[in-house]
């Protein structure tokens, strides 16, 4: 899943460690999120969105493989 986490973190002037502390996760988790190696749980995605004051959709963008949802 693509995301703007690195961009938002850098704009806030935070290190990965500082963001990790604010989210109560490890710095390695923040790194994995930023590099796309890890998709956040829904509760973590909500915490990130609240922290930056943005809707989840403004931070996380599913890539083409996961964006296709069959219609009902």
VENMO-V939217 format. One record per backbone hydrogen bond with DSSP energy under -0.5 kcal/mol. NH is the residue of the N-H (numbers start at 1). CO is the residue of the C=O. If there is no record, write none. Layout:
[[NH	CO] [NH	CO]]
This chain:
[[2	61] [4	59] [8	4] [9	5] [10	6] [11	7] [12	8] [13	9] [13	10] [14	9] [19	15] [20	16] [21	17] [22	18] [23	19] [24	20] [25	20] [30	26] [31	27] [32	28] [33	29] [34	30] [35	31] [36	33] [37	32] [38	32] [45	41] [46	42] [47	43] [48	44] [49	45] [50	46] [51	47] [52	48] [53	49] [53	50] [54	49] [58	55] [59	55] [59	56] [60	56] [61	2] [66	63] [67	63] [68	64] [69	67] [70	68]]
